[in-house]
Amino acid sequence: MKSLCPPFLVVSGPTASGKSSLSVMLARYFSREVINVDSVQIYRGLEVGSAQISPEDQQGVRHHLIGELEINVPIDAKWYCDQIMSMTNSLQAEGKGSVLCVGTNLYLLSLLYGLAELPQGDGELRNQLEQESTVVLYERLKECDPRASENIHPHDKVRIIRALEVAHLSQDSLSEAHHIHQATLDP
């Protein structure tokens, strides 16, 4: 008989709202494993600053994607989606489900709605852009992609550089790529 349970349950909320303990409770009750969906808790050495659940508080429930990477390993939403899909599929094949304990909503939204088709990053271009001041980069972004500049804080150098990178590497601006992606989601 096929299970009527969804492959994963989602627990989401702000930091220190009790997500981890609720995830453990649900995982124990429904015999599931917890998949952590957090951009900081994935790293080793950030246990205190990221409010990682302790081994004792895990109460014997298997947790994934907590303290698994060195701090110098870069991750993004696509990487996280790939990991979550692989884990949920493996657990389903074993007849188990999972509880997603979500601290980074971008990763959950990317999992549920997919990601816009964007070009792969270009390390050389990124290094060149990183040499410039955030003010200069933001002014350049306002010129080439005004809509993106309205949604990116003027001091968010990482996102400004990514938007400029997309504009340089593709025929579409970042805002146009997101607009096209959004249009595919709307009925």
Summary of the structure (lengths in Angstrom):
residues: 187
radius of gyration: 19.1
end to end distance: 33.1
largest distance: 61.2
contacts: 501
relative contact order: 0.13
helix: 47%
strand: 10%
